[in-house]
Amino acid sequence: MSKFSSDLVQGMKEAAAFAEGKRTGSRVRVVEVPNVRAIRRQLHMSQQRFAETYHIPLPTLKNWEQGRRAPDAPAAAYLHAISRQPTAIKEALQHG
């Protein structure tokens, strides 16, 4: 078995043990999912305007707000940045 294969098998065993509540040597990182609707409302923007301003597909934004999907880690980080520095992010996107 190749190193990749053995690493993959080991990783799957650790994931299964973790899922069963057993302690493993694995690290778990929990990404805080921002409240997208609250960020948008704080900025007094419609879904359409928020999506256009921050280059987020409107269906994606709607799915996040309605709880059908959750932002992945990079999207969550982007949303946190928007919530903290909305003007700077908007300006950076306009000049990009």
Phi and psi restraints in degrees (range 20) as a CNS / XPLOR table:
assign (resid 1 and name C) (resid 2 and name N)
       (resid 2 and name CA) (resid 2 and name C) 1.0 -71.9 20.0 2
assign (resid 2 and name N) (resid 2 and name CA)
       (resid 2 and name C) (resid 3 and name N) 1.0 164.2 20.0 2
assign (resid 2 and name C) (resid 3 and name N)
       (resid 3 and name CA) (resid 3 and name C) 1.0 -60.4 20.0 2
assign (resid 3 and name N) (resid 3 and name CA)
       (resid 3 and name C) (resid 4 and name N) 1.0 -41.2 20.0 2
assign (resid 3 and name C) (resid 4 and name N)
       (resid 4 and name CA) (resid 4 and name C) 1.0 -59.4 20.0 2
assign (resid 4 and name N) (resid 4 and name CA)
       (resid 4 and name C) (resid 5 and name N) 1.0 -46.2 20.0 2
assign (resid 4 and name C) (resid 5 and name N)
       (resid 5 and name CA) (resid 5 and name C) 1.0 -62.5 20.0 2
assign (resid 5 and name N) (resid 5 and name CA)
       (resid 5 and name C) (resid 6 and name N) 1.0 -44.6 20.0 2
assign (resid 5 and name C) (resid 6 and name N)
       (resid 6 and name CA) (resid 6 and name C) 1.0 -67.6 20.0 2
assign (resid 6 and name N) (resid 6 and name CA)
       (resid 6 and name C) (resid 7 and name N) 1.0 -37.4 20.0 2
assign (resid 6 and name C) (resid 7 and name N)
       (resid 7 and name CA) (resid 7 and name C) 1.0 -64.3 20.0 2
assign (resid 7 and name N) (resid 7 and name CA)
       (resid 7 and name C) (resid 8 and name N) 1.0 -40.0 20.0 2
assign (resid 7 and name C) (resid 8 and name N)
       (resid 8 and name CA) (resid 8 and name C) 1.0 -64.3 20.0 2
assign (resid 8 and name N) (resid 8 and name CA)
       (resid 8 and name C) (resid 9 and name N) 1.0 -44.7 20.0 2
assign (resid 8 and name C) (resid 9 and name N)
       (resid 9 and name CA) (resid 9 and name C) 1.0 -62.8 20.0 2
assign (resid 9 and name N) (resid 9 and name CA)
       (resid 9 and name C) (resid 10 and name N) 1.0 -44.8 20.0 2
assign (resid 9 and name C) (resid 10 and name N)
       (resid 10 and name CA) (resid 10 and name C) 1.0 -61.2 20.0 2
assign (resid 10 and name N) (resid 10 and name CA)
       (resid 10 and name C) (resid 11 and name N) 1.0 -43.0 20.0 2
assign (resid 10 and name C) (resid 11 and name N)
       (resid 11 and name CA) (resid 11 and name C) 1.0 -62.5 20.0 2
assign (resid 11 and name N) (resid 11 and name CA)
       (resid 11 and name C) (resid 12 and name N) 1.0 -40.0 20.0 2
assign (resid 11 and name C) (resid 12 and name N)
       (resid 12 and name CA) (resid 12 and name C) 1.0 -67.0 20.0 2
assign (resid 12 and name N) (resid 12 and name CA)
       (resid 12 and name C) (resid 13 and name N) 1.0 -38.4 20.0 2
assign (resid 12 and name C) (resid 13 and name N)
       (resid 13 and name CA) (resid 13 and name C) 1.0 -63.0 20.0 2
assign (resid 13 and name N) (resid 13 and name CA)
       (resid 13 and name C) (resid 14 and name N) 1.0 -42.8 20.0 2
assign (resid 13 and name C) (resid 14 and name N)
       (resid 14 and name CA) (resid 14 and name C) 1.0 -65.4 20.0 2
assign (resid 14 and name N) (resid 14 and name CA)
       (resid 14 and name C) (resid 15 and name N) 1.0 -40.4 20.0 2
assign (resid 14 and name C) (resid 15 and name N)
       (resid 15 and name CA) (resid 15 and name C) 1.0 -63.6 20.0 2
assign (resid 15 and name N) (resid 15 and name CA)
       (resid 15 and name C) (resid 16 and name N) 1.0 -41.7 20.0 2
assign (resid 15 and name C) (resid 16 and name N)
       (resid 16 and name CA) (resid 16 and name C) 1.0 -65.0 20.0 2
assign (resid 16 and name N) (resid 16 and name CA)
       (resid 16 and name C) (resid 17 and name N) 1.0 -42.2 20.0 2
assign (resid 16 and name C) (resid 17 and name N)
       (resid 17 and name CA) (resid 17 and name C) 1.0 -64.0 20.0 2
assign (resid 17 and name N) (resid 17 and name CA)
       (resid 17 and name C) (resid 18 and name N) 1.0 -41.5 20.0 2
assign (resid 17 and name C) (resid 18 and name N)
       (resid 18 and name CA) (resid 18 and name C) 1.0 -62.9 20.0 2
assign (resid 18 and name N) (resid 18 and name CA)
       (resid 18 and name C) (resid 19 and name N) 1.0 -43.3 20.0 2
assign (resid 18 and name C) (resid 19 and name N)
       (resid 19 and name CA) (resid 19 and name C) 1.0 -62.4 20.0 2
assign (resid 19 and name N) (resid 19 and name CA)
       (resid 19 and name C) (resid 20 and name N) 1.0 -28.6 20.0 2
assign (resid 19 and name C) (resid 20 and name N)
       (resid 20 and name CA) (resid 20 and name C) 1.0 -84.1 20.0 2
assign (resid 20 and name N) (resid 20 and name CA)
       (resid 20 and name C) (resid 21 and name N) 1.0 0.1 20.0 2
assign (resid 20 and name C) (resid 21 and name N)
       (resid 21 and name CA) (resid 21 and name C) 1.0 89.2 20.0 2
assign (resid 21 and name N) (resid 21 and name CA)
       (resid 21 and name C) (resid 22 and name N) 1.0 8.0 20.0 2
assign (resid 21 and name C) (resid 22 and name N)
       (resid 22 and name CA) (resid 22 and name C) 1.0 -83.2 20.0 2
assign (resid 22 and name N) (resid 22 and name CA)
       (resid 22 and name C) (resid 23 and name N) 1.0 148.2 20.0 2
assign (resid 22 and name C) (resid 23 and name N)
       (resid 23 and name CA) (resid 23 and name C) 1.0 -77.5 20.0 2
assign (resid 23 and name N) (resid 23 and name CA)
       (resid 23 and name C) (resid 24 and name N) 1.0 135.4 20.0 2
assign (resid 23 and name C) (resid 24 and name N)
       (resid 24 and name CA) (resid 24 and name C) 1.0 -131.0 20.0 2
assign (resid 24 and name N) (resid 24 and name CA)
       (resid 24 and name C) (resid 25 and name N) 1.0 176.5 20.0 2
assign (resid 24 and name C) (resid 25 and name N)
       (resid 25 and name CA) (resid 25 and name C) 1.0 -82.1 20.0 2
assign (resid 25 and name N) (resid 25 and name CA)
       (resid 25 and name C) (resid 26 and name N) 1.0 1.6 20.0 2
assign (resid 25 and name C) (resid 26 and name N)
       (resid 26 and name CA) (resid 26 and name C) 1.0 -75.0 20.0 2
assign (resid 26 and name N) (resid 26 and name CA)
       (resid 26 and name C) (resid 27 and name N) 1.0 151.4 20.0 2
assign (resid 26 and name C) (resid 27 and name N)
       (resid 27 and name CA) (resid 27 and name C) 1.0 -104.7 20.0 2
assign (resid 27 and name N) (resid 27 and name CA)
       (resid 27 and name C) (resid 28 and name N) 1.0 139.8 20.0 2
assign (resid 27 and name C) (resid 28 and name N)
       (resid 28 and name CA) (resid 28 and name C) 1.0 -116.6 20.0 2
assign (resid 28 and name N) (resid 28 and name CA)
       (resid 28 and name C) (resid 29 and name N) 1.0 129.5 20.0 2
assign (resid 28 and name C) (resid 29 and name N)
       (resid 29 and name CA) (resid 29 and name C) 1.0 -112.7 20.0 2
assign (resid 29 and name N) (resid 29 and name CA)
       (resid 29 and name C) (resid 30 and name N) 1.0 125.2 20.0 2
assign (resid 29 and name C) (resid 30 and name N)
       (resid 30 and name CA) (resid 30 and name C) 1.0 -100.8 20.0 2
assign (resid 30 and name N) (resid 30 and name CA)
       (resid 30 and name C) (resid 31 and name N) 1.0 123.0 20.0 2
assign (resid 30 and name C) (resid 31 and name N)
       (resid 31 and name CA) (resid 31 and name C) 1.0 -93.1 20.0 2
assign (resid 31 and name N) (resid 31 and name CA)
       (resid 31 and name C) (resid 32 and name N) 1.0 122.6 20.0 2
assign (resid 31 and name C) (resid 32 and name N)
       (resid 32 and name CA) (resid 32 and name C) 1.0 -71.2 20.0 2
assign (resid 32 and name N) (resid 32 and name CA)
       (resid 32 and name C) (resid 33 and name N) 1.0 121.2 20.0 2
assign (resid 32 and name C) (resid 33 and name N)
       (resid 33 and name CA) (resid 33 and name C) 1.0 -88.8 20.0 2
assign (resid 33 and name N) (resid 33 and name CA)
       (resid 33 and name C) (resid 34 and name N) 1.0 119.0 20.0 2
assign (resid 33 and name C) (resid 34 and name N)
       (resid 34 and name CA) (resid 34 and name C) 1.0 -70.7 20.0 2
assign (resid 34 and name N) (resid 34 and name CA)
       (resid 34 and name C) (resid 35 and name N) 1.0 156.7 20.0 2
assign (resid 34 and name C) (resid 35 and name N)
       (resid 35 and name CA) (resid 35 and name C) 1.0 -83.3 20.0 2
assign (resid 35 and name N) (resid 35 and name CA)
       (resid 35 and name C) (resid 36 and name N) 1.0 98.0 20.0 2
assign (resid 35 and name C) (resid 36 and name N)
       (resid 36 and name CA) (resid 36 and name C) 1.0 -62.1 20.0 2
assign (resid 36 and name N) (resid 36 and name CA)
       (resid 36 and name C) (resid 37 and name N) 1.0 -44.3 20.0 2
assign (resid 36 and name C) (resid 37 and name N)
       (resid 37 and name CA) (resid 37 and name C) 1.0 -60.2 20.0 2
assign (resid 37 and name N) (resid 37 and name CA)
       (resid 37 and name C) (resid 38 and name N) 1.0 -42.0 20.0 2
assign (resid 37 and name C) (resid 38 and name N)
       (resid 38 and name CA) (resid 38 and name C) 1.0 -64.3 20.0 2
assign (resid 38 and name N) (resid 38 and name CA)
       (resid 38 and name C) (resid 39 and name N) 1.0 -40.9 20.0 2
assign (resid 38 and name C) (resid 39 and name N)
       (resid 39 and name CA) (resid 39 and name C) 1.0 -61.5 20.0 2
assign (resid 39 and name N) (resid 39 and name CA)
       (resid 39 and name C) (resid 40 and name N) 1.0 -47.8 20.0 2
assign (resid 39 and name C) (resid 40 and name N)
       (resid 40 and name CA) (resid 40 and name C) 1.0 -62.3 20.0 2
assign (resid 40 and name N) (resid 40 and name CA)
       (resid 40 and name C) (resid 41 and name N) 1.0 -44.2 20.0 2
assign (resid 40 and name C) (resid 41 and name N)
       (resid 41 and name CA) (resid 41 and name C) 1.0 -67.5 20.0 2
assign (resid 41 and name N) (resid 41 and name CA)
       (resid 41 and name C) (resid 42 and name N) 1.0 -35.7 20.0 2
assign (resid 41 and name C) (resid 42 and name N)
       (resid 42 and name CA) (resid 42 and name C) 1.0 -61.3 20.0 2
assign (resid 42 and name N) (resid 42 and name CA)
       (resid 42 and name C) (resid 43 and name N) 1.0 -30.9 20.0 2
assign (resid 42 and name C) (resid 43 and name N)
       (resid 43 and name CA) (resid 43 and name C) 1.0 -88.7 20.0 2
assign (resid 43 and name N) (resid 43 and name CA)
       (resid 43 and name C) (resid 44 and name N) 1.0 0.7 20.0 2
assign (resid 43 and name C) (resid 44 and name N)
       (resid 44 and name CA) (resid 44 and name C) 1.0 56.0 20.0 2
assign (resid 44 and name N) (resid 44 and name CA)
       (resid 44 and name C) (resid 45 and name N) 1.0 47.8 20.0 2
assign (resid 44 and name C) (resid 45 and name N)
       (resid 45 and name CA) (resid 45 and name C) 1.0 -120.9 20.0 2
assign (resid 45 and name N) (resid 45 and name CA)
       (resid 45 and name C) (resid 46 and name N) 1.0 146.7 20.0 2
assign (resid 45 and name C) (resid 46 and name N)
       (resid 46 and name CA) (resid 46 and name C) 1.0 -73.3 20.0 2
assign (resid 46 and name N) (resid 46 and name CA)
       (resid 46 and name C) (resid 47 and name N) 1.0 166.4 20.0 2
assign (resid 46 and name C) (resid 47 and name N)
       (resid 47 and name CA) (resid 47 and name C) 1.0 -59.3 20.0 2
assign (resid 47 and name N) (resid 47 and name CA)
       (resid 47 and name C) (resid 48 and name N) 1.0 -44.6 20.0 2
assign (resid 47 and name C) (resid 48 and name N)
       (resid 48 and name CA) (resid 48 and name C) 1.0 -58.6 20.0 2
assign (resid 48 and name N) (resid 48 and name CA)
       (resid 48 and name C) (resid 49 and name N) 1.0 -48.3 20.0 2
assign (resid 48 and name C) (resid 49 and name N)
       (resid 49 and name CA) (resid 49 and name C) 1.0 -66.7 20.0 2
assign (resid 49 and name N) (resid 49 and name CA)
       (resid 49 and name C) (resid 50 and name N) 1.0 -42.8 20.0 2
assign (resid 49 and name C) (resid 50 and name N)
       (resid 50 and name CA) (resid 50 and name C) 1.0 -61.1 20.0 2
assign (resid 50 and name N) (resid 50 and name CA)
       (resid 50 and name C) (resid 51 and name N) 1.0 -46.3 20.0 2
assign (resid 50 and name C) (resid 51 and name N)
       (resid 51 and name CA) (resid 51 and name C) 1.0 -60.8 20.0 2
assign (resid 51 and name N) (resid 51 and name CA)
       (resid 51 and name C) (resid 52 and name N) 1.0 -45.0 20.0 2
assign (resid 51 and name C) (resid 52 and name N)
       (resid 52 and name CA) (resid 52 and name C) 1.0 -66.9 20.0 2
assign (resid 52 and name N) (resid 52 and name CA)
       (resid 52 and name C) (resid 53 and name N) 1.0 -44.0 20.0 2
assign (resid 52 and name C) (resid 53 and name N)
       (resid 53 and name CA) (resid 53 and name C) 1.0 -62.6 20.0 2
assign (resid 53 and name N) (resid 53 and name CA)
       (resid 53 and name C) (resid 54 and name N) 1.0 -42.9 20.0 2
assign (resid 53 and name C) (resid 54 and name N)
       (resid 54 and name CA) (resid 54 and name C) 1.0 -105.3 20.0 2
assign (resid 54 and name N) (resid 54 and name CA)
       (resid 54 and name C) (resid 55 and name N) 1.0 13.9 20.0 2
assign (resid 54 and name C) (resid 55 and name N)
       (resid 55 and name CA) (resid 55 and name C) 1.0 57.0 20.0 2
assign (resid 55 and name N) (resid 55 and name CA)
       (resid 55 and name C) (resid 56 and name N) 1.0 46.5 20.0 2
assign (resid 55 and name C) (resid 56 and name N)
       (resid 56 and name CA) (resid 56 and name C) 1.0 -112.7 20.0 2
assign (resid 56 and name N) (resid 56 and name CA)
       (resid 56 and name C) (resid 57 and name N) 1.0 127.5 20.0 2
assign (resid 56 and name C) (resid 57 and name N)
       (resid 57 and name CA) (resid 57 and name C) 1.0 -57.0 20.0 2
assign (resid 57 and name N) (resid 57 and name CA)
       (resid 57 and name C) (resid 58 and name N) 1.0 132.6 20.0 2
assign (resid 57 and name C) (resid 58 and name N)
       (resid 58 and name CA) (resid 58 and name C) 1.0 -55.9 20.0 2
assign (resid 58 and name N) (resid 58 and name CA)
       (resid 58 and name C) (resid 59 and name N) 1.0 -43.9 20.0 2
assign (resid 58 and name C) (resid 59 and name N)
       (resid 59 and name CA) (resid 59 and name C) 1.0 -61.2 20.0 2
assign (resid 59 and name N) (resid 59 and name CA)
       (resid 59 and name C) (resid 60 and name N) 1.0 -34.8 20.0 2
assign (resid 59 and name C) (resid 60 and name N)
       (resid 60 and name CA) (resid 60 and name C) 1.0 -64.6 20.0 2
assign (resid 60 and name N) (resid 60 and name CA)
       (resid 60 and name C) (resid 61 and name N) 1.0 -46.9 20.0 2
assign (resid 60 and name C) (resid 61 and name N)
       (resid 61 and name CA) (resid 61 and name C) 1.0 -58.8 20.0 2
assign (resid 61 and name N) (resid 61 and name CA)
       (resid 61 and name C) (resid 62 and name N) 1.0 -45.9 20.0 2
assign (resid 61 and name C) (resid 62 and name N)
       (resid 62 and name CA) (resid 62 and name C) 1.0 -61.7 20.0 2
assign (resid 62 and name N) (resid 62 and name CA)
       (resid 62 and name C) (resid 63 and name N) 1.0 -42.2 20.0 2
assign (resid 62 and name C) (resid 63 and name N)
       (resid 63 and name CA) (resid 63 and name C) 1.0 -62.2 20.0 2
assign (resid 63 and name N) (resid 63 and name CA)
       (resid 63 and name C) (resid 64 and name N) 1.0 -40.6 20.0 2
assign (resid 63 and name C) (resid 64 and name N)
       (resid 64 and name CA) (resid 64 and name C) 1.0 -63.1 20.0 2
assign (resid 64 and name N) (resid 64 and name CA)
       (resid 64 and name C) (resid 65 and name N) 1.0 -48.2 20.0 2
assign (resid 64 and name C) (resid 65 and name N)
       (resid 65 and name CA) (resid 65 and name C) 1.0 -66.3 20.0 2
assign (resid 65 and name N) (resid 65 and name CA)
       (resid 65 and name C) (resid 66 and name N) 1.0 -33.0 20.0 2
assign (resid 65 and name C) (resid 66 and name N)
       (resid 66 and name CA) (resid 66 and name C) 1.0 -90.6 20.0 2
assign (resid 66 and name N) (resid 66 and name CA)
       (resid 66 and name C) (resid 67 and name N) 1.0 2.5 20.0 2
assign (resid 66 and name C) (resid 67 and name N)
       (resid 67 and name CA) (resid 67 and name C) 1.0 76.7 20.0 2
assign (resid 67 and name N) (resid 67 and name CA)
       (resid 67 and name C) (resid 68 and name N) 1.0 11.1 20.0 2
assign (resid 67 and name C) (resid 68 and name N)
       (resid 68 and name CA) (resid 68 and name C) 1.0 -77.1 20.0 2
assign (resid 68 and name N) (resid 68 and name CA)
       (resid 68 and name C) (resid 69 and name N) 1.0 -26.5 20.0 2
assign (resid 68 and name C) (resid 69 and name N)
       (resid 69 and name CA) (resid 69 and name C) 1.0 -140.0 20.0 2
assign (resid 69 and name N) (resid 69 and name CA)
       (resid 69 and name C) (resid 70 and name N) 1.0 160.1 20.0 2
assign (resid 69 and name C) (resid 70 and name N)
       (resid 70 and name CA) (resid 70 and name C) 1.0 -121.5 20.0 2
assign (resid 70 and name N) (resid 70 and name CA)
       (resid 70 and name C) (resid 71 and name N) 1.0 144.5 20.0 2
assign (resid 70 and name C) (resid 71 and name N)
       (resid 71 and name CA) (resid 71 and name C) 1.0 -61.6 20.0 2
assign (resid 71 and name N) (resid 71 and name CA)
       (resid 71 and name C) (resid 72 and name N) 1.0 140.4 20.0 2
assign (resid 71 and name C) (resid 72 and name N)
       (resid 72 and name CA) (resid 72 and name C) 1.0 -74.6 20.0 2
assign (resid 72 and name N) (resid 72 and name CA)
       (resid 72 and name C) (resid 73 and name N) 1.0 178.7 20.0 2
assign (resid 72 and name C) (resid 73 and name N)
       (resid 73 and name CA) (resid 73 and name C) 1.0 -57.5 20.0 2
assign (resid 73 and name N) (resid 73 and name CA)
       (resid 73 and name C) (resid 74 and name N) 1.0 -47.9 20.0 2
assign (resid 73 and name C) (resid 74 and name N)
       (resid 74 and name CA) (resid 74 and name C) 1.0 -63.6 20.0 2
assign (resid 74 and name N) (resid 74 and name CA)
       (resid 74 and name C) (resid 75 and name N) 1.0 -40.0 20.0 2
assign (resid 74 and name C) (resid 75 and name N)
       (resid 75 and name CA) (resid 75 and name C) 1.0 -65.4 20.0 2
assign (resid 75 and name N) (resid 75 and name CA)
       (resid 75 and name C) (resid 76 and name N) 1.0 -39.8 20.0 2
assign (resid 75 and name C) (resid 76 and name N)
       (resid 76 and name CA) (resid 76 and name C) 1.0 -62.3 20.0 2
assign (resid 76 and name N) (resid 76 and name CA)
       (resid 76 and name C) (resid 77 and name N) 1.0 -41.8 20.0 2
assign (resid 76 and name C) (resid 77 and name N)
       (resid 77 and name CA) (resid 77 and name C) 1.0 -63.6 20.0 2
assign (resid 77 and name N) (resid 77 and name CA)
       (resid 77 and name C) (resid 78 and name N) 1.0 -41.4 20.0 2
assign (resid 77 and name C) (resid 78 and name N)
       (resid 78 and name CA) (resid 78 and name C) 1.0 -62.0 20.0 2
assign (resid 78 and name N) (resid 78 and name CA)
       (resid 78 and name C) (resid 79 and name N) 1.0 -44.0 20.0 2
assign (resid 78 and name C) (resid 79 and name N)
       (resid 79 and name CA) (resid 79 and name C) 1.0 -64.4 20.0 2
assign (resid 79 and name N) (resid 79 and name CA)
       (resid 79 and name C) (resid 80 and name N) 1.0 -38.2 20.0 2
assign (resid 79 and name C) (resid 80 and name N)
       (resid 80 and name CA) (resid 80 and name C) 1.0 -62.5 20.0 2
assign (resid 80 and name N) (resid 80 and name CA)
       (resid 80 and name C) (resid 81 and name N) 1.0 -41.3 20.0 2
assign (resid 80 and name C) (resid 81 and name N)
       (resid 81 and name CA) (resid 81 and name C) 1.0 -62.9 20.0 2
assign (resid 81 and name N) (resid 81 and name CA)
       (resid 81 and name C) (resid 82 and name N) 1.0 -42.0 20.0 2
assign (resid 81 and name C) (resid 82 and name N)
       (resid 82 and name CA) (resid 82 and name C) 1.0 -61.1 20.0 2
assign (resid 82 and name N) (resid 82 and name CA)
       (resid 82 and name C) (resid 83 and name N) 1.0 -42.7 20.0 2
assign (resid 82 and name C) (resid 83 and name N)
       (resid 83 and name CA) (resid 83 and name C) 1.0 -65.8 20.0 2
assign (resid 83 and name N) (resid 83 and name CA)
       (resid 83 and name C) (resid 84 and name N) 1.0 -29.8 20.0 2
assign (resid 83 and name C) (resid 84 and name N)
       (resid 84 and name CA) (resid 84 and name C) 1.0 -90.3 20.0 2
assign (resid 84 and name N) (resid 84 and name CA)
       (resid 84 and name C) (resid 85 and name N) 1.0 -35.6 20.0 2
assign (resid 84 and name C) (resid 85 and name N)
       (resid 85 and name CA) (resid 85 and name C) 1.0 -137.1 20.0 2
assign (resid 85 and name N) (resid 85 and name CA)
       (resid 85 and name C) (resid 86 and name N) 1.0 60.6 20.0 2
assign (resid 85 and name C) (resid 86 and name N)
       (resid 86 and name CA) (resid 86 and name C) 1.0 -59.3 20.0 2
assign (resid 86 and name N) (resid 86 and name CA)
       (resid 86 and name C) (resid 87 and name N) 1.0 -40.4 20.0 2
assign (resid 86 and name C) (resid 87 and name N)
       (resid 87 and name CA) (resid 87 and name C) 1.0 -68.7 20.0 2
assign (resid 87 and name N) (resid 87 and name CA)
       (resid 87 and name C) (resid 88 and name N) 1.0 -43.3 20.0 2
assign (resid 87 and name C) (resid 88 and name N)
       (resid 88 and name CA) (resid 88 and name C) 1.0 -62.6 20.0 2
assign (resid 88 and name N) (resid 88 and name CA)
       (resid 88 and name C) (resid 89 and name N) 1.0 -42.2 20.0 2
assign (resid 88 and name C) (resid 89 and name N)
       (resid 89 and name CA) (resid 89 and name C) 1.0 -65.1 20.0 2
assign (resid 89 and name N) (resid 89 and name CA)
       (resid 89 and name C) (resid 90 and name N) 1.0 -45.4 20.0 2
assign (resid 89 and name C) (resid 90 and name N)
       (resid 90 and name CA) (resid 90 and name C) 1.0 -58.9 20.0 2
assign (resid 90 and name N) (resid 90 and name CA)
       (resid 90 and name C) (resid 91 and name N) 1.0 -46.3 20.0 2
assign (resid 90 and name C) (resid 91 and name N)
       (resid 91 and name CA) (resid 91 and name C) 1.0 -65.7 20.0 2
assign (resid 91 and name N) (resid 91 and name CA)
       (resid 91 and name C) (resid 92 and name N) 1.0 -39.3 20.0 2
assign (resid 91 and name C) (resid 92 and name N)
       (resid 92 and name CA) (resid 92 and name C) 1.0 -62.7 20.0 2
assign (resid 92 and name N) (resid 92 and name CA)
       (resid 92 and name C) (resid 93 and name N) 1.0 -38.2 20.0 2
assign (resid 92 and name C) (resid 93 and name N)
       (resid 93 and name CA) (resid 93 and name C) 1.0 -72.1 20.0 2
assign (resid 93 and name N) (resid 93 and name CA)
       (resid 93 and name C) (resid 94 and name N) 1.0 -30.6 20.0 2
assign (resid 93 and name C) (resid 94 and name N)
       (resid 94 and name CA) (resid 94 and name C) 1.0 -71.4 20.0 2
assign (resid 94 and name N) (resid 94 and name CA)
       (resid 94 and name C) (resid 95 and name N) 1.0 -31.2 20.0 2
assign (resid 94 and name C) (resid 95 and name N)
       (resid 95 and name CA) (resid 95 and name C) 1.0 -94.3 20.0 2
assign (resid 95 and name N) (resid 95 and name CA)
       (resid 95 and name C) (resid 96 and name N) 1.0 -1.4 20.0 2
